[in-house]
Amino acid sequence: MVQLPRINLFKSIIMSKMKEIDDIAQGIADVTKELMNDSIDWQLADQKVTGDAYNELHKYVMNLAIKKMYLQIKE
């Protein structure tokens, strides 16, 4: 019974740190997405697509780039 408060304190500390780490990761994700959007716009500037076709191409490139990054960090 004496260890129960320690366990609760430990869980509280872990949850507090996890929230902090989650906030950091969210900030990085937000900035990275913005930078990727700008980079994709720049890279696609020479493509002869507009409107919905451009948006689909942009989305495709974004997803492909994310997949490639994921596979690189997974190794």
N, C-alpha and C positions, 0 to 999 in steps of 0.2 A: 504493500500500500504506500510506502514512503516514496517509491520510485514514480508513481503515477504523476505527481506534479512536475517532475523532471521531464518525463516523456511529453507531457502537454506543452511545457516550455520549449522543448526541442522542436516539436511539431510547429509551434508558433513561429519560431525563428526560421525554420525551413520555409514555411508558407510565406513569411515576410520577404525572404530572399527570392523566392520563386516569383513573387509579384514584381519585385524590382527587376529581376532578370527578364521577365516577360515584357515589362515596359521598355527596357533597353532594346530587346529584340523587335518590338513593334516599331520603335523609332527608326531603327536601322531598316526595317522592311519598308516603311513609308518613304524614306529618303532614297533607298535603292530603286523602288518602283518609279519614283519621279525621274531619277537619273536615267533609268532604262527607257522610259517613255520618250524622253528627249533624245537619247542616243538612237533609238529605233526611228524616230521621225527624221533625224539627220541621215541615217543610213538608207532610208527608203526614199529620200528626196528625188533620186533619179529614176524611180520606178514610175511607169506610166499607168498608175491606178488612182482612182479618186472615189470619193463617197463611201458607200458600204463596202466596196471591194478593198479600198484602202484600209478601212477599219478591220476587216477580216484578216488582211495580210499582217497588219500591225499586231493583232491579237495572236496570230499564229507565230510570228517571230518572237513575241514576248514569251509565249508558252514554251517554245523550243529552246530559247535561251535559258529559261528557268530550269527546264529539264536537264540541259547540258551542265549547268552549274551544280544541280543536285547530284548528278552522276559523278562529277569531279570531286565533290566533297565527301561523297559516300565511300570512295576508294580508300 
